[in-house]
Amino acid sequence: MGMLALTAGLVFGGCVRKKPEYLPPVSAGEVSGSKKLKKVPREPKRPATVMVLVAYGVDGKPVYAELRQSTGDAALDQRIVDSVLANWTFPPGKADTVLVPVDVRSVARE
């Protein structure tokens, strides 16, 4: 008998997995001794973009901003409005009011 046949005989002949007999029988979909898990409610997802109504003057600086859609977080809403008033500029020459989308992720976190 060759070496390959001997190796194959040892590997395939004596290595048979047996079903463990020490585990109690469990029906499908059930785990023995487990408690039912309660579902944890998730926070509603915030919109990635909100619409902001912005009024700006002749110089292009915003003078008024208000959210038209809330993120559900009052502090985040206020940071969005503050960010628009402090950092945005518009083309100078004519005062106007515009509705602009703001990416919520672009607002600095505190």
N, C-alpha and C positions, 0 to 999 in steps of 0.2 A: 504494500500500500504506500502510495506516495505521500509526501509531506503535505501537499495541498488537500488531499482527501482526508488525512488525519485531522488537519485543522478544521476543515469543513464539518467533519463528523463531531468534533468537540463543540464547535460553535452552534451548529444547528441541532445537534442531537440532545444535548443536555441542558440547553438554556431556553427553557420554556417558561414564560411568565404565567404564574398562576394568579387567579383572582384572590385578592386578600380576603380572608375569612373573618378577620377581626373587626371589620366595619359593619355597623348595623344596616339592614336594608333600608333604602330611601326611595320613595316614589318620585317620579319625575316632577320637577318644579318645586320640590320641598327639601329643605335642609333640616335635618333633625336637630332639635334643641335651639333653633334660631328664633329671634323675635322679629316681628314685622317691623320694617323700617318706615319711619314717617317721612313723607316728602317735605323737603324744606322749600318754602316758597322763594322763588328767585325775584330779585329786583327787576322791575321792568327796564328794558334797555333804553338808554338815552339816545335821542337822535344824534347822528353824526354831524348834521348841518341844521342850523336854525336860521330863521329869517329875522332880520333886524331892520326896522324902519329908522332911517337916519336923515336928519335935516342938517344941511351945512350952509355956511354963509358964503359971501362973495369971495372971501379969501381961501375957501376950500376946506376950512376946518369945521368938523362937526360941532353943532351946538346942541343937538338933541338926539337921543337914541332910545329906542324901546324895542323889546323883544316881541315878536308876533307869535312865537311858539316857545313855550317853556321847556326846559330840559327836565323839569321835575325837581331840580336842586336849586333853591333860592340863592345860595352863595355862588354857584356857578353862573346862574343867570346874571347876577350883579357883576361878576368879573367879566362876562362877555360885554355888557353895556359899557363898563369902565374902560375896557380895552379898546373898544371902538372909539369912544370919546377921546382917549389919550393918544392913540397911535395911528389912526387912520387919517388920510387926507384925500380930498377930491379935487378935480380940476377947478382952478380958480376962475373967476370971471362972472359966474352966475350962481345965485343961491338957488337951491333946489332941495327936494325931498325924494329919497330913493329907498327902495326895498332891496336889501342885499343879503345874499347867503353868507353865513359865517360858519367856518369849520370849527366845531367845538374843541377839537384836539389842538387847535392853534392857540388857544387861550392858555396863558401861564397858570400853572397850578400853584396853590399856596401851601 
